[in-house]
Amino acid sequence: MSENLRTYSKSWEDYELLDAGGGKKLERWGNIITIRPEMQAYFHSGIPYTEWRTLAHWEFVEEKGQTGKWKNLQKDSPKKWSIGYKRLKFNLELTNFKHVGLFPEQQNNWDFISSRLNEGDRFLNLFAYTGAASCIARNTGADTFHVDSSKNALAWAKSNMDESKLLNIRWVHEDALKFIQREAKRGNKFNGIVMDPPAWGIGAKGEKWKLEDKIDELMSAASEVLDKKEGFLVMNTYSPMVDVTFITELSEMYFEGMKKEISELYMETKTDKFMYFGNLLRIG
């Protein structure tokens, strides 16, 4: 098993990580450029921040915790728009949690999923958010299960399916851990599993949880439903409480004998800065 590797996601035609530094990042989404907070951008930016503000259409200003408001920097800039990824389309929108509905650092994982799935395979996307990975999987012809505890995220994901001219993703409004544990009891198997769990979350019925308290159960259930002969699992964690050592121990415990790769996920800015986006586990 390889450790301390780096896996790099890349910009594409409709998305660029332009610059980062000073606790912020500058990104282009189609024709719209945003400035957002980024705790990992602790270095100096490649372009002066004053120049960022002449380029950007919107800047997110934190007010309380992780919430805040978007400040308009260019008149008549849209709050909703869409961008493409290969043949797919994703709807974006400014939210009060600094997000716009897509995690572009997952680009490398999207291509990995696409390369591993075949038509008719069963694919499970846990903590599926707005469904980029679900659309990627469904585009291969895989029977795709999309699980999220947020009704708003499910509605957003459905709009992405429609925008991408796809059909028949299976929508599941439920706590991800409860769903996968029930699938394990039923003896169901999946050819591919992807999970990008938040550091903390709220379940479908309002129950609060922390990743470090649930990841053992999550990995255990995943090991029961994964087809270990041909299948794969991808997990990206951004929680400081779930480090490489912990991930390594759990993967060895529950996926003994399977190929494993643990790396750190990065993107490079157009100004030659390197942004860290958490630890990445791939099994199978």
C-alpha positions in Angstrom: 0.0 0.0 0.0 1.3 3.5 -0.9 1.2 6.2 1.7 1.9 10.0 1.6 1.3 10.2 -2.1 -0.4 13.2 -3.7 -3.3 12.9 -6.1 -4.0 16.0 -8.2 -7.3 17.1 -9.6 -7.1 19.4 -12.6 -8.9 22.4 -13.8 -11.0 22.0 -17.0 -12.6 24.2 -19.6 -15.4 25.5 -17.4 -13.5 25.6 -14.1 -10.1 27.1 -13.0 -8.5 27.4 -9.6 -6.9 30.8 -10.5 -5.1 31.6 -7.3 -5.1 31.1 -3.5 -3.5 32.7 -0.5 -4.3 34.8 2.6 -7.0 32.4 3.7 -9.0 32.8 0.4 -9.2 31.3 -3.1 -10.0 32.8 -6.5 -12.0 30.5 -8.8 -13.5 30.8 -12.3 -16.8 28.9 -12.9 -17.6 29.3 -16.5 -17.8 33.1 -17.0 -18.2 33.8 -13.2 -15.2 34.4 -10.9 -15.6 34.1 -7.1 -13.5 34.8 -4.0 -14.2 32.3 -1.2 -12.6 31.7 2.2 -10.2 28.7 2.3 -8.5 27.7 5.6 -5.8 25.8 3.8 -4.6 28.8 1.8 -2.3 30.0 4.6 0.4 31.1 2.1 0.8 34.3 0.1 -1.2 34.6 -3.1 0.4 34.7 -6.5 -1.7 37.8 -7.6 -2.3 40.7 -5.2 -5.7 40.6 -3.5 -6.5 44.0 -4.9 -6.3 42.6 -8.4 -8.5 39.6 -7.4 -11.3 42.1 -6.6 -11.1 43.7 -10.1 -11.4 40.2 -11.6 -14.1 38.7 -9.4 -17.9 39.0 -9.7 -18.7 37.8 -6.2 -16.9 37.6 -2.9 -18.1 35.6 0.1 -17.8 37.4 3.4 -18.1 35.3 6.6 -20.3 36.7 9.3 -21.0 33.9 11.9 -19.4 30.5 11.9 -19.3 29.3 8.3 -22.3 31.3 7.2 -22.2 34.7 5.6 -23.2 36.8 2.6 -22.0 37.2 -1.0 -20.8 40.7 -1.9 -21.4 41.7 -5.5 -18.3 43.1 -7.1 -19.6 43.5 -10.7 -23.0 44.8 -11.5 -25.6 42.4 -13.0 -23.7 39.3 -12.1 -26.0 36.2 -11.9 -26.6 34.4 -8.6 -27.5 31.2 -10.5 -25.7 29.7 -13.6 -24.5 26.4 -14.9 -21.1 24.9 -16.1 -20.2 21.8 -18.0 -17.9 18.9 -17.3 -17.4 16.8 -20.4 -21.0 16.0 -21.6 -22.6 16.8 -18.3 -24.0 20.1 -16.9 -24.1 21.2 -13.3 -26.3 24.0 -11.9 -24.5 26.4 -9.6 -26.0 28.9 -7.1 -24.6 31.2 -4.4 -25.4 29.8 -0.9 -25.0 31.3 2.5 -22.5 28.6 3.4 -19.9 29.8 0.9 -20.5 26.9 -1.4 -21.9 27.1 -5.0 -23.0 23.5 -5.4 -20.0 21.7 -6.7 -16.7 20.5 -5.3 -14.3 20.7 -8.2 -11.4 19.2 -6.3 -13.3 15.9 -6.9 -12.4 16.0 -10.6 -9.8 13.2 -10.3 -12.3 11.0 -8.5 -15.0 11.7 -11.2 -12.6 10.4 -13.8 -11.7 7.4 -11.6 -15.3 6.5 -11.2 -16.0 6.8 -14.9 -13.0 4.6 -15.7 -14.1 1.8 -13.3 -17.9 1.5 -13.9 -19.6 -0.5 -16.6 -23.2 -0.4 -17.8 -25.4 -2.3 -15.3 -23.0 -2.0 -12.4 -24.5 -1.0 -9.1 -23.1 2.3 -7.7 -23.6 3.9 -4.3 -23.0 7.6 -3.7 -23.2 8.4 0.1 -23.3 12.0 1.4 -24.0 12.7 -2.3 -24.8 16.4 -2.0 -25.8 17.9 -5.4 -24.9 14.7 -7.3 -21.9 15.3 -9.5 -20.5 11.8 -8.8 -24.1 10.4 -9.3 -24.3 12.0 -12.7 -20.8 10.8 -13.6 -21.8 7.2 -12.6 -25.2 7.3 -14.3 -23.5 8.5 -17.5 -21.6 5.2 -17.7 -24.9 3.3 -17.5 -24.5 2.2 -13.9 -27.5 1.7 -11.7 -26.9 4.6 -9.4 -28.1 5.1 -5.8 -27.8 8.7 -4.5 -28.1 9.0 -0.7 -28.3 12.3 1.2 -30.1 13.6 4.3 -30.8 17.0 2.9 -34.0 17.5 0.8 -32.5 20.7 -0.7 -29.4 18.8 -1.8 -31.6 16.1 -3.4 -33.7 18.6 -5.3 -30.5 20.3 -6.5 -29.1 16.9 -7.6 -32.3 16.1 -9.5 -31.9 19.4 -11.4 -28.3 18.4 -12.3 -29.6 15.0 -13.6 -32.2 16.8 -15.7 -29.6 19.4 -16.9 -27.3 16.6 -17.9 -30.1 14.8 -19.8 -29.9 11.7 -17.7 -32.6 9.5 -16.3 -33.4 7.1 -13.4 -31.0 7.9 -10.7 -32.4 6.3 -7.5 -32.9 9.1 -4.9 -32.7 8.2 -1.2 -33.5 10.8 1.5 -31.9 9.2 4.5 -28.9 9.2 6.9 -26.1 7.6 4.9 -24.9 5.3 7.7 -28.4 3.9 8.4 -29.0 3.3 4.7 -25.8 1.4 4.1 -26.3 -0.7 7.3 -29.7 -1.7 6.1 -28.3 -2.6 2.7 -25.7 -4.8 4.5 -28.5 -6.6 6.4 -30.3 -7.2 3.2 -27.2 -8.7 1.6 -27.1 -6.2 -1.2 -23.8 -5.5 -3.0 -22.4 -2.6 -5.0 -19.6 -2.5 -7.6 -18.6 1.0 -6.6 -19.0 3.1 -3.5 -18.1 6.8 -3.1 -18.3 8.8 0.1 -17.2 12.3 0.8 -18.5 12.7 4.4 -18.4 16.1 6.1 -16.5 16.5 9.3 -19.9 16.8 11.1 -23.5 16.6 9.9 -27.2 16.4 10.7 -29.2 13.4 9.7 -32.5 13.2 7.8 -34.3 13.3 11.2 -32.2 16.1 12.7 -29.7 13.9 14.5 -26.2 15.3 14.9 -23.1 13.3 14.4 -19.3 13.7 14.0 -17.3 11.8 11.5 -14.7 10.6 13.9 -17.5 8.9 16.0 -19.1 7.2 13.0 -16.3 6.4 10.5 -15.6 2.9 12.0 -19.3 1.9 11.6 -19.3 3.5 8.1 -16.3 1.5 6.9 -17.6 -1.7 8.5 -20.9 -1.4 6.7 -19.2 -0.4 3.4 -17.0 -3.5 3.6 -20.1 -5.7 3.8 -21.9 -4.2 0.8 -18.8 -3.8 -1.5 -18.2 -6.5 -4.2 -14.6 -7.3 -3.1 -13.7 -9.2 -6.3 -14.3 -6.4 -8.9 -15.5 -3.4 -6.8 -14.0 -0.2 -5.6 -14.4 2.3 -2.8 -13.4 6.0 -2.8 -13.5 8.0 0.4 -12.3 11.6 0.8 -12.1 13.1 4.3 -11.4 16.7 5.3 -11.8 16.3 9.0 -8.6 17.0 11.1 -9.8 14.3 13.5 -9.5 11.6 10.8 -5.9 11.4 9.9 -3.9 9.0 7.6 -3.0 6.6 10.4 -6.6 6.2 11.4 -7.7 5.7 7.8 -4.9 3.1 7.2 -5.9 1.1 10.3 -9.6 1.0 9.3 -8.9 0.1 5.7 -6.6 -2.8 6.8 -9.2 -4.0 9.3 -12.2 -4.0 7.0 -10.7 -4.5 3.5 -7.9 -7.0 4.2 -6.3 -8.4 1.0 -7.6 -5.6 -1.3 -5.5 -3.1 -3.1 -5.3 0.2 -1.2 -4.0 3.6 -2.0 -4.0 6.5 0.5 -3.0 9.9 -0.7 -3.5 13.6 -0.1 -5.8 15.3 -2.6 -4.5 18.6 -4.1 -5.2 21.1 -6.8 -2.6 23.4 -8.4 -3.6 27.1 -9.0 -2.8 28.9 -12.2 -0.2 30.8 -10.1 1.7 27.6 -9.1 0.3 27.3 -5.6 -0.8 24.0 -4.2 -4.1 23.6 -2.4 -4.7 20.7 0.0 -8.2 19.1 0.0 -8.0 16.3 2.5 -7.0 12.7 2.6 -8.1 10.3 -0.1 -8.6 6.5 0.2 -9.1 4.3 -2.8 -9.7 0.6 -2.4 -9.9 -2.0 -5.2 
